[in-house]
Amino acid sequence: MTHTFPEIDLQDYFRAAPARNAFWEVRWWAFLRGDAYVNPFHDLLYAFSRKTSQNLVNRSRPMRKVTFTPDRLCIRSIAGDTREFPYRELSVFELRWNQVFPAGPDSYSSAPGNYLLLVARSEGEEFRIPVACTGTSLSRLLRELYDQRVPLREFVNGMRSFRLATDIPYQRIQALKETYGISW
């Protein structure tokens, strides 16, 4: 059982489609025809703002890989050095699975995006690493982690969950706490 997930940059997560050339959207012919409410100077200002906003994205951050092994969490940087943290030594170990519905001018897809935010703390170090993850791979990982009685907390869209299920009755939660040794 080893599950490896690549880190993602959430700023670029929904930029799957290439951006159009903003200068093509200037309505020169409509202005020359005399169409009402057409201002090419406003279009040019909008085009310049879109051109400069694409350069603000920080692409120089090195991306890491997160590997879940049977007994430890391994974080490998792009340089090749690996830091290992046994699950029992983590004071905080949370897996937060999020479904994000993109909105705004930079989103090109109406499909939700899924990512997993790993929150871990060990000996004063805290990690908040967003990784690319699908629901099926996460459910397999959670099943194996719970079967090994790894102490973790799991969230789906900010709600406490167990194996991606959020609507769990009280009696079932008490049984899960006893069976898997988790804290709710």
C-alpha positions in Angstrom: 0.0 0.0 0.0 1.6 3.2 -1.2 -0.3 6.1 -2.5 1.5 9.0 -4.1 -0.1 12.3 -4.9 1.5 15.3 -6.6 1.2 18.8 -5.1 -0.8 21.3 -7.0 -0.7 25.1 -7.1 -4.2 26.2 -6.3 -3.7 29.5 -8.2 -3.4 27.5 -11.5 -5.8 24.7 -10.6 -8.6 25.9 -12.9 -6.6 27.2 -15.8 -7.0 24.0 -17.9 -8.0 25.8 -21.1 -5.6 28.3 -22.7 -6.5 32.0 -22.2 -7.8 33.8 -25.3 -6.0 36.8 -26.7 -7.7 39.6 -24.9 -6.9 42.1 -27.7 -9.2 40.1 -30.1 -12.1 41.1 -27.9 -11.7 44.8 -28.7 -14.8 45.7 -30.7 -13.3 48.1 -33.3 -15.8 47.3 -36.1 -18.8 47.7 -33.9 -17.4 51.1 -32.9 -16.8 52.2 -36.5 -20.3 51.0 -37.5 -21.7 53.3 -34.8 -23.2 50.6 -32.5 -24.6 51.9 -29.3 -22.7 51.3 -26.0 -19.4 50.2 -27.7 -16.3 51.8 -26.3 -13.1 50.3 -27.7 -11.0 52.2 -25.0 -12.9 50.4 -22.3 -12.2 47.1 -24.1 -8.5 48.0 -24.3 -8.3 48.8 -20.6 -9.9 45.4 -19.9 -7.5 43.7 -22.3 -4.5 45.3 -20.6 -5.8 44.2 -17.2 -6.2 40.6 -18.4 -2.7 40.6 -19.9 -1.1 41.7 -16.7 -3.1 39.5 -14.3 -1.8 36.4 -16.0 1.8 37.4 -15.1 1.0 37.6 -11.4 0.9 33.8 -11.0 3.9 32.4 -9.1 5.1 29.4 -11.2 8.6 29.3 -9.6 7.5 27.4 -6.5 8.9 23.9 -6.4 6.2 21.2 -6.4 6.5 18.2 -4.0 5.1 14.7 -4.0 3.3 13.3 -1.0 3.4 9.5 -0.4 1.3 7.6 2.1 3.1 4.4 3.1 1.7 1.8 5.6 3.5 3.4 8.6 4.6 6.9 7.6 4.0 10.0 5.6 6.7 10.9 3.1 7.1 14.3 1.5 9.6 14.4 -1.4 10.7 17.7 -2.8 11.7 18.3 -6.4 15.3 18.4 -5.4 15.0 14.7 -4.3 15.3 15.0 -0.6 12.6 13.1 1.3 11.2 13.9 4.8 9.5 11.1 6.6 7.0 11.4 9.4 5.6 8.3 11.2 1.8 8.6 11.7 2.1 8.1 15.4 4.4 11.1 15.8 2.0 13.5 14.1 0.2 15.7 16.6 -2.2 16.8 13.8 -3.1 14.7 10.8 -6.1 15.9 8.8 -7.2 15.1 5.2 -9.5 17.7 3.9 -11.1 16.8 0.6 -12.6 19.8 -1.3 -14.8 20.1 -4.3 -14.4 23.5 -5.8 -16.8 25.0 -8.2 -14.8 27.5 -10.3 -16.3 31.0 -10.8 -15.0 34.2 -12.2 -13.4 35.4 -15.4 -10.4 33.0 -15.2 -12.4 29.8 -14.9 -12.9 27.9 -18.2 -14.8 24.9 -16.8 -18.1 24.5 -15.0 -17.1 21.0 -13.8 -16.1 20.9 -10.1 -12.4 20.3 -9.3 -11.4 18.0 -6.5 -8.3 18.3 -4.4 -7.0 17.0 -1.1 -5.5 19.4 1.4 -3.1 17.6 3.7 -2.6 19.3 7.1 0.0 17.7 9.3 2.0 18.9 12.4 5.0 17.3 13.8 7.5 18.7 16.3 6.5 22.3 15.7 6.5 22.0 11.9 3.2 22.4 10.1 2.5 21.4 6.5 -0.5 22.5 4.4 0.0 20.8 1.1 -2.8 20.7 -1.6 -2.5 17.6 -3.7 -4.3 16.4 -6.8 -6.6 13.5 -5.8 -9.7 11.8 -7.1 -12.5 10.4 -4.9 -11.8 6.8 -5.7 -8.1 7.0 -4.9 -8.9 8.9 -1.7 -11.5 6.3 -0.6 -8.9 3.5 -1.2 -6.3 5.5 0.9 -8.8 6.1 3.7 -9.9 2.5 3.8 -6.3 1.4 4.2 -5.4 4.1 6.8 -8.5 3.3 8.9 -7.8 -0.5 8.7 -4.4 0.2 10.1 -5.9 2.4 12.9 -3.9 5.5 11.9 -5.1 8.5 14.0 -6.5 11.0 11.5 -9.3 13.4 11.0 -11.1 13.5 7.7 -13.2 16.4 6.3 -15.3 16.8 3.1 -16.0 20.4 2.2 -15.3 21.5 5.8 -17.6 18.9 7.3 -16.4 16.0 9.5 -16.7 12.8 7.6 -15.8 9.1 7.6 -14.7 7.6 4.3 -16.2 10.6 2.5 -19.6 10.2 4.1 -20.8 13.2 6.0 -24.4 12.2 7.0 -23.6 9.6 9.7 -26.0 9.1 12.7 -24.8 9.4 16.2 -24.9 5.7 17.0 -22.8 4.9 14.0 -20.2 7.6 15.0 -19.9 6.0 18.4 -19.4 2.6 16.9 -16.7 4.0 14.5 -14.9 5.6 17.3 -14.8 2.3 19.2 -13.9 0.2 16.2 -11.2 2.4 14.6 -9.9 4.3 17.7 -10.6 7.7 16.1 -11.6 10.9 17.8 -14.5 12.8 16.4 
